Amino acid sequence: MKQLITLSLLLFCATMFAQEQFEKSNFSELKLNGLSTALGTIEVEFERTINENSSFGTSLFTTFNDSGAAFSYDYDSGITGFYRRYLSKKYASGLFVEGFTMFHSTKILEPNATPDTDNNLLLGLGAGYKWISKEGIILQANFGMGRNVFETNQDKVSGRAGISIGYRFK
């Protein structure tokens, strides 16, 4: 009987420990990129933690009309997928590096020409920092550079940047 109680207690403790570990890795985050919004683009990001050191996510963005008139080109819309590796001892926060890929549509805004649209795939690397309050409020800053894969009228090198605010939840 003692062995049965001991075994049951061990199984219960192992299950609770495994449940605690599993629950820690089940955080989701939803963020809005304030820097992009200030520049005329709405970008929403979703991130899911894998464990204390890594996560994956995606962001969707779309641009308001004529927001890139000051530049030679303007992202129209796109989707970005990324994998992040956190370098701090805090749970999925602090300093991070990321690899990302972005499929985007770009309007070419050359002077005295009709706007043209190109599609491209950007592969890149980035870095950033994420602060998380005890209430789950997130403030994140990130920057990345990459190279467009396809030969089009777009620049070969491009990037992504953000100053985002969001919320972490289970």
Secondary structure, DSSP 8 states (H G I E B T S, - for coil): -HHHHHHHHHHHHHHHHHHHHHHHT--EEEEEEHHHHHTTEEEEEEEEEEETTEEEEEEEEEE-TTTTTTSSEEEEEEEEEEEEEE-SSSTT-EEEEEEEEEEEEEEE--TTS--EEEEEEEEEEEEEEEEE-TT-EEEEEEEEEEEE-S-SSS-SEEEEEEEEEEEEE-
